[in-house]
């Protein structure tokens, strides 16, 4: 693979520590969610950061799908939910629900766009076969 861009994040203290993304303004205090035993009042967690990155990447993949399929509609909202839970064999696993909210197109076109975006999104490619991902398109 010919790498076109790299970035580096540095964490100290794990889920209750701090993260800084080098060469950017991004710095986060981290906090373990209360559902996982955390006690901090505020702070980001890895699932939130993953959801934000995946949603943005998927949104770009959706714009690509709109262009390649020559569909002229507003860019849909991408609502991406990341869940974490205990895996059957021990440890933890992630699951993702991706909902694309379209306006002004039919359901078949929306489903086709969603499928293409999922095929070309780098996050989807990286996680394919490694976690449960559900896709849903909604027409408003």
Buried (B, 14 or more C-beta within 10 A) or exposed (E): EEEEEEEEEEEEEEBBEBBBBEEEEEEBEBBBBEEEEBEBEEBBBBBBBBBEEBBEBBBBBBBBBBEEEEBEEEEBBBBBBBEBEEEEEEEEBBEBBBBBBBEEBEEEBBBBBBEBBBEBBEBBEEBEEEBEBEBEBBBE
